[in-house]
């Protein structure tokens, strides 16, 4: 039996400044999320924010989203100001620092600070952190323990009749990251994989991604099964539920259907594990100390990162104005997202609703003591439009193009509907189109 023991010391570190007595107060805390049309994901985010409120009862805590849900970030800030807050400690609810944490959220905060004079100090992402690794390990241990006790298997799992408990060093761990056009963020997922593989003693580890980069889940798993392990644990390194987590499970089921001799175990995403909540608390403390350094040595906006040299000094802008405040929940699923809205990785067509806040504000001058900027540099041509720079590996044969192949989409639908079936041993040939998943 796999032990599920996890260190449970959640105490606040001594010697940190008091939130109540901090300079520039009264203080408030803003948790900055991406947002989702998935009602379960939004509910889980609100639950995490509530858990943080319990850890910092001495100050108001609000949350807001970039898109697809309310309150938006500006409304969260308005709420804090209405409670008398003069200084906001803003923390991005992001596992790693990519475009949302580096561009979109700071752009909104900068604009709001310039318009209102509110002091907003910006924190860093959760990142590769000891507590986050421990929380991930706990989710994996839970999945292994449940699989060893399960009979019959749960949907999406294949447990051969002859299979008994296997040593963990005969098990393959596949960690699934969200995927980004930022190589620094993608590399951090690979580091998490190695920390988990080495820490728990897995026989091997692979890193795949749910979108934007490569390898994606299905082609990555099809390569992984060739390594010869009888048991594969698939762990989504995600904070919350949503269409991407659903797609991970569906594509895992496709590969599992083709390999009934193997055991596939679906581990849960992180959720509001106590160690995740405690990491958020630490990020708030870091903002208060002025210790919020991101990894700028490998940031494609600051350094000549191999393959991304043209993005150095890109302007800090948000690309989410057109869906800011769009709060209609998806009605295709009861509660838990099934991925029905984008089975091929591309959202179904829907009218674009423009937020009343769809103003392209310029960043005004504000108090230089505020540290919610992540300026990329100067000398960059600011005359271009608001689109993202093209991802140089968008056409990789194991990347997003595999999501747009019509035969794979139809196969996915048929197998999910039937609950069984046999898929081709190799991923389908790439089709035209980049298949990139919007942020």
N, C-alpha and C positions, 0 to 999 in steps of 0.2 A: 504494500500500500504506500502510495506517495504521501509524504507528510505535507500538511497544509499550514504548518506553523509559519507565521510572519511576525517580525518584530512589531510590537504594538505600542511603542513609545511615541505618542502624539503631542507631548508636552511642548509648550511654547519655549523657545530657546531663551535662556536668561541673558540679561545684559542688553537687550534690544530696546530702542527708544519706545516710550509709551505713545500709543496712537492718540490718546486724549491730550497729552502735553506737547505734541509736536508743533514745531514752528509753522506759522502760516495758517493755522486752523481757524475755525473748526474743520476737521477732516471728514472726508467721505471716501468710500471705496467703490470703484466701478469695474465690474467684470465684463470684458468686451468679447462677445461671441460672434460667430459667423452668421448664424441663423439658418433655419430650415423650414420647408413646407411640411415636414414630417412632424406631426403633433407629439409623438413619443419623444423625439429628439429635443423638441422645445421644452417639454415637461421635464426631461432629464436635466437639461441645462438649468432650469429654474430650481430644481431640487438641489443641484450642486451649489447654486448661489445661496440658497437657504442654509445649507450646511456651513458655508463660510460665514454667514451672518451669526451663527451660533458660536463660531470661534472668535469673532471680533464684535461682541455685543456692545462695545463702548462707542462705536461709530456707525453711521448709516451705511448700508451696503446696497447698491443698485446694480442692475445689469442691463445690457442693451445689445442689439444685433446690428450687423452690417446690412443684412438683407433678409427678406422672406419671413420675417417675424417681428412682432412688437413686444416690448418697446425697442425702438431703434436707439442707437447710441446717444443721439441728441436728447431723446426723451428721458433716458437714464440720467444724463447730466442735468436736465431740467429738474428732475425729481430731487437730486441731491442739493441743487441750489435752493429749491423751495424749502428744504429742511435747514437752511442756514449754512450750508457747507461753503467754505471759502477756498479750500484746497482739495483737489481730487487725486487719489492714488489709483491710477488706471492700470489694470493687469489684463493682457490678452489671454483669452482662454484658448490657447493654441499649443499643441504639443511641440511644434518646432517653428522656427522663424523663417517663413517664406513671405510671399507677397502680401498676405493679409496682415501679418504682424509688422512687416517692414514698411508697407506702403498704405494700405487701405485704412487701417485703424488710425495710425498717426495723422493721416490727412484729415480725417473727420475731427479728431481731437484738436489739431492745430487750428482748423477753421473755427471751431466753437470757441477756443480760447481767445482767438483774435477778435471775434465778434463780441464776446461778453466780458473779457478781462479775467475770467476764472483761471486760477492757476491749476494746471493739470500736469502731474508728473507721471510719466509712462514707464511701466515696468517691462520685464522681459518674459518671454515664453516659458513654458514649463521645462522644456529642454531635456537633455540627457542628465537625469537627476537620480540620486540614490533611491529616494522614496518612490519615484515613478517606476524604477526598475523593480523594486520590491512589490509594488502594486501589480505590475505585469506578471511577475512570478507567482503571485497569489492567484491570479485569474487562471494561469496555466495549470497550477497545481490542482485547483478546483476542477478543471475540465478533465485532467487525468484521473483524479479520484472518482469522479462521476462515471467516466467511461469504464473503469475497472469494475464498478458496481452495476452498470447498466445491463439489463437483459429484458426484453430485446432492445436493439439499438434505437436511438431517437432518429427522427427524419434527418437525412443528410449524412448520416454516419453509416459506415459499412463495417460490421464486426464478423469476420469469418468464424465459422462454427468451431474451428480448431484453435482459435486464438484464445490464449489466456493472458494473464498479466505479463507484460514485457518489461525488461530492465529499461530504464530511461536512456541508457547509452545505446540502445537498439532502436531508438525513436528519433524521427526527424522533426525538427521544429521549423515551421514556415511562419515568419512574421510578415504581416501585411501592413504597409504604410499607406497613407492617403495618396501620395505621389504629388510631385510639384515640379515646376519648371526651374526651381532653385536647387542646384546640385548639393549645396550645403545642407539643406533640409533633408534631401534624399539620403545623403551619407549618414546623417544622424540616425535614421531608421536602421541602417545596416549596423551601426554601433550598438544600438539597443539589442538587435538580434544577437550579436556576439556576446554581449554581457549576459543575456539570458541563457544562451547555449552553454557557455563556459560555467556560469554560476549554478545552473541546474544539472549539468552533466549530460545534455543531449548528445546523441551520436553525431549529429550534423545539424547545420542551420542554413536556411535560405531566406532571402529577403525579396519580397515581391511587392507590387503596388496596385492600388485600385484604379488609378487613372493618371493621365498626363504623361507619365514617364514609362520606363520599362524595367524589368519584365512585368506584365500584368499578371493577374491571378491565374487564369486558366493556362496560358502558355508557360508560365513559371512553374506551376504544379506539374505540368506534363514533362518538363525537364527534370523536376525533382524526383518523380517516381522512378526514374531510371537509375537512381542511386542505390536502389535495392532494399530500402527500409520497409518493414512490414507495417509500421504504424507511423502516421503523419499527423501532427498537431498543427492546426491552422489558427493562428492568433491574430485578430484584427487589432493593431495598435491604434485604437481610436478612443476618443473620450465618450462618444454618444452613439446611439443608434442612427439609422438613416439609410438612404438608398444605397450608399457605398457599402455599408456593412451587409445589407441584403444581397447586393451583387456578389460580394465575396463568398457568401454562403451558397448562392446559386451556382457560381462557377466552380466552387469546390465540389458540389454535388455532381456536376457534369463529369469531372475527372474521376470521382469516386465510382460513378456508374460504369465507367470503362475499366475499372480495376477492382472488381469484387474481392480479389484475394488480399487487398490491403485494407487497413483500418484507418479511417479519417475521423479525426476528433475536432469538433468546432469549439474553440475556447471563446469565452465572452470578452467583449471589449471592456475597457477600464471602468467606465461609469463613475459613480461618486464614491469609489473606494476611499476609506478614511485617509490613506496615505496620499491620494490625489488631492483631497481637500487640504491636507496639511501642507502640501507643496504650494498650493495657492496662497495659503497664509504666509509661507516663507517669501513668496514673491512680493507680497504687500510689505513685509518687513524690509526687503531689499530696496524697494522704492523709497521708503522712509529714510533709510540710511544713505541713499544716493548711490547704491551699489547695484546698478542694473545693466551691466555691460553685456551686450550681445557678442557673438563670435563674428567680429568684423574682418578678421584676417582671411576668411574664406567667403566673405559676402560678395556676390557677383556684382553688386552695385558699388563696391569700394575697391575691389582688387581685381587684377587681371586673371580671373578664374579661367582655366583652360576651356575653350569652346564658347565662353560667354563674354569675351573681351569687349564687345560693343555695348554692353549694358552698364559699364562703369559710369557712375554719375547720372543715372537715369532720374528724372524728376519724381518726387514723392507725390503720387496722386492716387485717389481712390477711383476704382472702376465699378463701383456698386451703386451709383446714384440712381440708375434707372430701375432698380428693384428695392431701393431703400423704403421700408415701411410696407412693402407688399406682404400682407399678412393672411391671405386666404390659405387655409390649410388644404393639403391634398386630400381629395375624397375618394381616391382609387383604392385605398386600404382602410381597414377598420381602425387600427391604431398603429401596430407595428408595420413599418414600411416593408413592402414586398419587392420593391424595385419595378413595379408595373409601369411606372411613369417613364422609365428610361431603360428598357431591357437591353438595348444595344449601346448603352452608355451615353446616349444623346437624349436630353429631355424632350418629351412630346411637345409639339408646337402649342403655344398658349399666348394670348394677347399680353403685351407688355404694358403694365400699369405704371405710369410715371408718378413718383412721389411728389407731393407739393414742395419737398425740399430738394428738388432736382436742380439746384443751382451749382454751377461750376465756380465755386469760390476760389479766389486767389488767397494764398497764405499771406496774411498781413504780419506786420511787425508785432512782436509781443515780448514780454519780459524774458531776457536771455537766460535767466536762472531756471526757467522751466525746462525740464529734461524729458519731454515727451516727443522729441524729434528723433528721427533716425536718418539724418540728411545723407544723401548719397555722394554729394560732391558738386563740383561746378564744371563749367565748360561743356555741358551736354546740350544738344540741340533741343530746345523746348518747343519747337514749332510743330512737332508731330501731333497726331491725334491721341485719343485716350485709350487706344488698344494696347494689349500686352505685346511685348516683343515676341517674335516667333520662337518656339522651343526648337533648338537645333536638332534634336533627336526624335522629332514628331513622327517620322516615317520608319522608325526602327521596327523590324518585323515581329518583335515580341511586345510591342507597345500598343498605343491607342488604336492603331489601324486594325488590330484584330477585333476590336469591338464593333466595327462597322460592317463586317462581313455578313451578308444577309443569310447565308446558309447556317452560320453559327447562331444567329438570332433565332431563326426558326427552330433549330435544334434545341436551343435553350427553352423556348416556349413549350415545345412538345414534351420534353423530358420533365420539366417542372409540373406540367399538367398531368402527365401520366404517372409520375413518381418513379419511373424507371426508364430503361432504354440504353442503347449503346451509341456512343459518339465516336467520331473518327479519332484515330490514335494521334493524329497531329492537328495542330490548330489550322484553321482554314487559311487559304491564301489571302494576303492583304488586298483590300479593295481601295478604290479612290476615296479620299477624304481623310482628314486628320483625326477625327474622332475625339478631339480634346474635350474634356469635361469642364464646363464653366465652373469658376470658383465657387 
